[in-house]
Amino acid sequence: MNTPLLSLKGLTKAYPGVVANDTVSFDIGAGEVHALLGENGAGKSTLVKMIYGLVKPDSGVMELRGQPYAPAEPRQARADGIAMVFQHFSLFDALNVAENIALGMENPPHMRDLAARIREVSETYGLPLDPFRTVGDLSAGERQRVEIIRCLLQDPKLLIMDEPTSVLTPQEVDILFQTLQKLRSEGTSILYISHKLEEIRTLCDHATILRLGKNVGECTPSETSARDMAELMVGTALQTPERGGRDFGDVAMDISGLSVPSPSAFGTALKNVHMTVRKGEILGIGGVAGNGQDELLMVLSGETLTEADAVKLHGGPIGRTGPTERRKLGVLAAPEERLGHAAAPDMSLTENAMLTGSVRENLETNGFLNWTAAQVFAEKIIADFDVRTPGPANSARSLSGGNLQKFVIGREVLQRPEVLIVNQPTWGVDASAAASIRQSLLDLAAKGCAVICISQDLDELMEIADSFAALNEGRLSAPRSTTGLTVDEIGLMMGGAHGMEVAHV
C-alpha cells in the first residue's frame, strides 16, 4: 500500500481511574472504509476525539499524508481535511438547513450562494435536501443528511462517522451506503464506527478491533462473520438471548382512545392510541424516529398527564398520576435520551441511582436520604450489568454512551417493576451488552412483568417481543403476534397501514 492517509502510532490517553487508549496503532489508507470496532468503553470515542482535535493524547504521534499531525482543536482538523459526523446531532430545530450549516463554517458565503451549494452537493451525493426547510420539521434521517452535507462542503479527505445508521430506516441505510461508496470511489477515506456488524461486513474494507483501550486485532470484514467479529470485541464466546416459554396473565396496562399533543413544538401528537399489555408479555413498538415514540413514553411514565381513564394499571385509572406515584405502583421507564432525561450528567452514579430508586429500593426514611444504601444499589447495578466505570462516585457524563445505557436499564430492571417501558434499550450498545440487556428484559417478563419495548431496531423486536405494533405519525397500529410476522407486513404497519386486525398472542 502507498503512504497511509492517516497513521496512528502508540496513541495513549488516560483519565483518572481508567486508561481509555493504550498505545493504539493502525493505519487508514486513502480511499479506504475502515471500521473501528469494540465494546462500549473500549476507547473508540476517545480515539476519534484525538483524531478530530477534541482531546490531546498523553503520548504517541499521528501522521497525515506522511507529515506530523497534532490538531489543537477541531477547526484545525477540519482545515487539514478531517470531518466528523457525530452520533448525537448538533442542530438547532428553529433554524433552517442552510442556517444550521452556516453556523459550522468559518466564513460562510451569502445565504443564497450557500443554499445553491447545498442543493448541488446534496444532489451529487444522492442526499437531496431543501436548504430552506426548518430542521425541526425534518425526520431523523434528513437531519443526518444535514450533518453529512455540512461535512462534504469541506471537501474532506477523511470522514469519521459514529453510529451513522442508528436512527435510519433500511431504505435510508441503503442510500447512505451508496453515498459512502461514491465518496470512496473519489478517494475519500472513511473511519466507520458501528455496532451493526452486518453493515460493517457489507461496507468496510478493513477493521481494527479495540478491547479495554488496546488494539487487539484486525480483520477483513467481508471474510469474517458477524459473530466472529463480536467475539473478537469481547474476547469470549457470545451468548444468544433465550426466550423460553411464558404464560401471560391479566392485562397490566391498558391505553384507550389516547390523543394528546406533543409538549415539543417539533414533536408528534399521539392520535387515538389503543394498546394493552399483559403480565409476562413483551410488546414491541417499532417505527421510524420522530413518529411519537418519546411522546408515548412520557404518557406511559406519567411525565405527560392525560384524562384519568385514558391510562389504566390493573384496571385502575392512572392518567392523572405523576411519575413518582407511578413508580410506587410499579410503573418504571427508561427513556431514549440518556444524558439529561434518563440520567443527570454531572451527578454521580450513586446520585443517579437515588433519583429513581429512592422509593422502590427504600433509600429514604422520613425525608432523609440513605446514601450508603444508594451506593450499594449503584454498585449492584454496575456489577450485574457490567458497567465499565471506576466506581459509583463517577459522574454519569464520564461513562461511554453504551455503558451509561447499561446503567440506566439496569437501574430500572433491578427495581422489580410490574410494568417497564423502555425506549431504544440497546441504542449504541455493543453486541455482547445488547444480548445481555435483551436477556434481562426476557427474564423480567418471565417473572410476570409487562414490558413495553419501543425500538427502531426491528431485529431486536423480533428477537424478544411476543407482539408487535408500529407507530406512524402518532398513530399506533393494531398489535400482531410476532410469530410468522413478515418483513413486508412490518413495512406496511410502519408505513401507516393501521386497519389490520389484531392477532394477539
Secondary structure, 3 states (H helix, E strand, C coil): CCCCCEEEEEEEEEECCEEEEEEEEEEECCCCEEEEEECCCCCHHHHHHHHCCCCCCCEEEEEECCEEECCCCHHHHHHCCEEEECCCCCCCCCCEHHHHHHHCCCCCCCHHHHHHHHHHHHHHCCCCCCCCCEHHHCCHHHHHHHHHHHHHCCCCCEEEEECCCCCCCHHHHHHHHHHHHHHHHCCCEEEEECCCHHHHHHHCCEEEEEECCEEEEEECHHHCCHHHHHHHHHCCCCCCCCCCCCCCCCEEEEEEEEEECCCCCCCCCEEEEEEEEECCCEEEEECCCCCCHHHHHHHHHCCCCCCHHHEEECCEECCCCCHHHHHHHCEEEECCCCECCCECCCCEHHHHHHHHHCCCCCCEECCEECHHHHHHHHHHHHHHCCCCCCCCCCEHHHCCHHHHHHHHHHHHHCCCCCEEEEECCCCCCCHHHHHHHHHHHHHHHHCCCEEEEECCCHHHHHHHCCEEEEEECCEECCCEECCCCCHHHHHHHHCCCCCCCCECC
